[in-house]
Amino acid sequence: MSLTVKITVNPNVVYAYTEGEFDLEDGKRTFLEIVDAVIACQCEKLLFDGRGITGNPETVERFYYGEFVAGAFRRPVDEGSLGRRPRVAYVLCPPVLDSERLGETVAVNRGMDIKAFDDLSKGSEWLGVTVDELNVLRDSKA
């Protein structure tokens, strides 16, 4: 099963619920859809809810994905279509969520304000998304 993404936007945050079997190329494709939504709304926060993603990415895939995520936002900022890179919270379940947080480290080292979590409420709190905003975003993915 390939990855699918359902994107919900409010004035403050983009919420992307993603599910399916992880594949690096598919992950890149779906992330570009999310980047397009962030650019369209000029949101400064992205809540990536990947709790529906299955699989166990290899170390090299984690590295390349983190590198890709950082680069996907660098280009629109450099071109002026996005004011700045958004703050990004990834919410994943193990084994997709790497205990070493390699993808997070790679993206941070390339200028991203990004953090990975295993709990949706902790990720939304880190972003500064209110409980009411989170409930509206989650309810809209159905």
Order of alpha helices (4+ residues) and beta strands (2+ residues): beta-beta-alpha-beta-alpha-beta-alpha-beta-alpha-alpha
